[in-house]
Amino acid sequence: MSVIKPYLQLTRPANIVTAIADILAGMAIAQFTFGASPAYWLVLSTVGLYGGGVVMNDVFDAQLDAIERPERPIPSGRVPIRSAAFMGLGLLILGVVSAALFSILSGMIALIVALLAILYDRYAKHSAVFGPLTMGFCRGGNLLLGMSAVSPSLPEWGWLALVPIAYIGAITLISQDEVHGGKRRSLYIAASLYTTVHAIQFLVAFNEGNGTMALLLIVLHALMVGRPLWNAFQNPIGPNIGKAVKAGVLSLIVMNAAWCIAFGNWPVALGVLLLLPLSILLARIFAVT
């Protein structure tokens, strides 16, 4: 286990669980009939895409991490950078191939997500504007990947991918100050985007006739992200910002469960919520940010 653990650390296992929740939410939005076809290909796809993306992030950041975060697997020498690069690219290929085994459309969406992940890791993350946007597009693409399980749903509901784009864009924006501390302006922007996300979720749920129950999860999600964000407002130092980022990532599971309820799929909503304790447990063992 001591040999495998640093490789697992590179993949951010707790975050991968939230990516699986994206896929399930997308399927619920698309009114996918679970058990009717091999949906596990899309779940395996997001595991590969997300895992590969974060591994390649650490590969490209190896020199910077040697200064700022020398305890990480690559700069500490526990994982050779060449091995990490092969692992990251292999996972991305797995993500694309798995999606293509479900459908050509799913494979195309997965390929775009993989390319966006590389773009973010290598170039976009260094930009205060394009970094959050590119990472947001990766998550939005992940939701679309789930919706591609029922392709006719995309013209009607594909625009909902804008919601995770805004949400993850907010998290990525504040995460840029995670090491050295930040400015309150980024936190204000994030709070505004969070509020917009919650409003859109409620309006969609209300129009679908499921507003009351969805509101419970929306409020829960707002509380989960709001408290650490408020603490970061009060004192925008690196550790407080890190906690706000971590809460934003893990609580994605609750946001995805709200999507499931918004579209009337209670069993899947419960299944998604059950991923939360697993993600929290993994977050105690492996880094989230």
HELIX and SHEET records of a PDB file:
HELIX    1   1 LYS A    5  THR A   11  1                                   7    
HELIX    2   2 PRO A   13  ILE A   29  1                                  17    
HELIX    3   3 TYR A   40  PHE A   60  1                                  21    
HELIX    4   4 ALA A   62  GLU A   68  1                                   7    
HELIX    5   5 ILE A   81  PHE A  102  1                                  22    
HELIX    6   6 ILE A  104  ARG A  122  1                                  19    
HELIX    7   7 ALA A  124  HIS A  126  5                                   3    
HELIX    8   8 PHE A  130  MET A  147  1                                  18    
HELIX    9   9 SER A  148  VAL A  150  5                                   3    
HELIX   10  10 SER A  153  TRP A  157  1                                   5    
HELIX   11  11 GLY A  158  ALA A  161  5                                   4    
HELIX   12  12 LEU A  162  SER A  175  1                                  14    
HELIX   13  13 ARG A  184  ASN A  207  1                                  24    
HELIX   14  14 GLY A  211  GLN A  234  1                                  24    
HELIX   15  15 GLY A  238  LEU A  250  1                                  13    
HELIX   16  16 LEU A  252  ALA A  262  1                                  11    
HELIX   17  17 TRP A  266  LEU A  273  1                                   8    
HELIX   18  18 LEU A  275  ILE A  285  1                                  11    
END                                                                             
